[in-house]
Amino acid sequence: MPRRPVILEGERVFLSPPTKEDVELLLESINDKEVTQYLNLFPRIMTREMEERWLDNILNGREKDLFFFSIILKENGSLIGNSSLKVDFFNRTGRLGISLWRKDLWGRGLGRESVILTLDYGFNVLSLDVISLDVMEFNERAINCYKSVGFKEVGRKRCRILRGSKKYDLIEMDMLRDEFNEMHESKVMEICSDSIRS
Ligand SMILES: CC(C)(COP(=O)(O)OP(=O)(O)OC[C@H]1O[C@@H](n2cnc3c(N)ncnc32)[C@H](O)[C@@H]1OP(=O)(O)O)[C@@H](O)C(=O)NCCC(=O)NCCS
């Protein structure tokens, strides 16, 4: 496995810039409805060309307000998912996105760790004041994960998601910078204080 640059590192995962090769895992998962049922792109069929074009936009910096991370498992250096922050710099707000493409790794706390690293980047590198997200009401694993990180439900958009013949609500959650920094130790602060000391 080639070594990848570390943006922010947790106990079991680190955030790294995406690479062209990441498209392989993305392609495997992006048409798997066990994964995509929770995402907005359901029920689109995604071709290699569509995925490559989408990733190419990110790799070449054309998505200026999107900070996009590959989530790497430390024990073997493999890609397991992606997280992102869509940023509104004027209002200092961000929207969080995350998917662990490796569904065999769901429910082991790796999502929680990846969300915390991504929020740390958003709050303590980009200086965002608030980060929000939308989650489908039937995505209990994600809701539990976000709550355990400190997100609070702030509202419901009713009947926004169709699955089968049923409509579901979208739950909006958010978190403020102070709330995050009270609950979690920032890795960014460590980097700053180390470099100031030396
Ligand atoms: C959402 C996602 C990132 C969460 O990551 P994860 O590693 O699976 O989640 P974690 O293990 O960190 O946390 C899951 C929480 O839900 C609980 N949980 C685990 N399996 C569960 C299940 N089947 N149903 C409900 N809760 C569950 C865990 O106990 C944990 O809660 P706790 O921290 O209070 O104990 C990941 O599951 C994923 O990528 N899912 C598919 C795509 C997706 O849903 N993206 C988010 C769209 S908003």
The ligand as an SDF file (V2000), in Angstrom:
LIG
                    3D

 48 50  0  0  0  0  0  0  0  0999 V2000
  -22.8740    6.7360    9.0630 C   0  0  0  0  0  0  0  0  0  0  0  0
  -21.4840    6.1450    9.2440 C   0  0  0  0  0  0  0  0  0  0  0  0
  -20.4420    7.1330    8.7480 C   0  0  0  0  0  0  0  0  0  0  0  0
  -21.2580    5.8980   10.7520 C   0  0  0  0  0  0  0  0  0  0  0  0
  -20.0020    5.3150   10.9180 O   0  0  0  0  0  0  0  0  0  0  0  0
  -19.8700    3.9740   11.8100 P   0  0  0  0  0  0  0  0  0  0  0  0
  -18.4420    3.7020   11.9700 O   0  0  0  0  0  0  0  0  0  0  0  0
  -20.7180    2.9150   11.2030 O   0  0  0  0  0  0  0  0  0  0  0  0
  -20.5660    4.4510   13.1590 O   0  0  0  0  0  0  0  0  0  0  0  0
  -19.9700    4.3880   14.6320 P   0  0  0  0  0  0  0  0  0  0  0  0
  -19.6260    2.9750   14.9420 O   0  0  0  0  0  0  0  0  0  0  0  0
  -18.9230    5.4190   14.8010 O   0  0  0  0  0  0  0  0  0  0  0  0
  -21.2450    4.8520   15.4620 O   0  0  0  0  0  0  0  0  0  0  0  0
  -22.4500    4.1800   15.2760 C   0  0  0  0  0  0  0  0  0  0  0  0
  -23.3700    4.4270   16.4510 C   0  0  0  0  0  0  0  0  0  0  0  0
  -24.6090    3.7740   16.1700 O   0  0  0  0  0  0  0  0  0  0  0  0
  -24.7370    2.6080   16.9650 C   0  0  0  0  0  0  0  0  0  0  0  0
  -25.0600    1.5360   16.0090 N   0  0  0  0  0  0  0  0  0  0  0  0
  -24.2630    0.6080   15.4670 C   0  0  0  0  0  0  0  0  0  0  0  0
  -24.9730   -0.1670   14.6190 N   0  0  0  0  0  0  0  0  0  0  0  0
  -26.2430    0.2960   14.6350 C   0  0  0  0  0  0  0  0  0  0  0  0
  -27.4350   -0.0570   13.9870 C   0  0  0  0  0  0  0  0  0  0  0  0
  -27.4840   -1.1010   13.1350 N   0  0  0  0  0  0  0  0  0  0  0  0
  -28.5540    0.6680   14.2350 N   0  0  0  0  0  0  0  0  0  0  0  0
  -28.5320    1.7070   15.0820 C   0  0  0  0  0  0  0  0  0  0  0  0
  -27.4260    2.1070   15.7490 N   0  0  0  0  0  0  0  0  0  0  0  0
  -26.3010    1.4070   15.5210 C   0  0  0  0  0  0  0  0  0  0  0  0
  -23.4250    2.3770   17.6730 C   0  0  0  0  0  0  0  0  0  0  0  0
  -23.6340    1.8210   18.9380 O   0  0  0  0  0  0  0  0  0  0  0  0
  -22.8850    3.7980   17.7330 C   0  0  0  0  0  0  0  0  0  0  0  0
  -23.5180    4.5460   18.7600 O   0  0  0  0  0  0  0  0  0  0  0  0
  -22.7500    4.8720   20.1340 P   0  0  0  0  0  0  0  0  0  0  0  0
  -21.5410    5.6660   19.7360 O   0  0  0  0  0  0  0  0  0  0  0  0
  -23.7390    5.6590   20.9090 O   0  0  0  0  0  0  0  0  0  0  0  0
  -22.4030    3.5300   20.6900 O   0  0  0  0  0  0  0  0  0  0  0  0
  -21.3490    4.7870    8.4640 C   0  0  0  0  0  0  0  0  0  0  0  0
  -22.1710    3.8050    9.0520 O   0  0  0  0  0  0  0  0  0  0  0  0
  -21.6840    4.9180    6.9940 C   0  0  0  0  0  0  0  0  0  0  0  0
  -20.8660    5.3790    6.2170 O   0  0  0  0  0  0  0  0  0  0  0  0
  -22.9040    4.5160    6.5960 N   0  0  0  0  0  0  0  0  0  0  0  0
  -23.3250    4.5100    5.1920 C   0  0  0  0  0  0  0  0  0  0  0  0
  -23.4190    5.8870    4.5550 C   0  0  0  0  0  0  0  0  0  0  0  0
  -24.1240    6.8890    5.4540 C   0  0  0  0  0  0  0  0  0  0  0  0
  -25.1040    6.5780    6.1000 O   0  0  0  0  0  0  0  0  0  0  0  0
  -23.5960    8.1130    5.4760 N   0  0  0  0  0  0  0  0  0  0  0  0
  -24.1610    9.1800    6.2920 C   0  0  0  0  0  0  0  0  0  0  0  0
  -25.2290    9.8710    5.5700 C   0  0  0  0  0  0  0  0  0  0  0  0
  -25.9490   11.1720    6.5680 S   0  0  0  0  0  0  0  0  0  0  0  0
  1  2  1  0
  2  3  1  0
  2  4  1  0
  2 36  1  0
  4  5  1  0
  5  6  1  0
  6  7  2  0
  6  8  1  0
  6  9  1  0
  9 10  1  0
 10 11  2  0
 10 12  1  0
 10 13  1  0
 13 14  1  0
 14 15  1  0
 15 16  1  0
 15 30  1  0
 16 17  1  0
 17 18  1  0
 17 28  1  0
 18 19  1  0
 18 27  1  0
 19 20  2  0
 20 21  1  0
 21 22  1  0
 21 27  2  0
 22 23  1  0
 22 24  2  0
 24 25  1  0
 25 26  2  0
 26 27  1  0
 28 29  1  0
 28 30  1  0
 30 31  1  0
 31 32  1  0
 32 33  2  0
 32 34  1  0
 32 35  1  0
 36 37  1  0
 36 38  1  0
 38 39  2  0
 38 40  1  0
 40 41  1  0
 41 42  1  0
 42 43  1  0
 43 44  2  0
 43 45  1  0
 45 46  1  0
 46 47  1  0
 47 48  1  0
M  END
$$$$
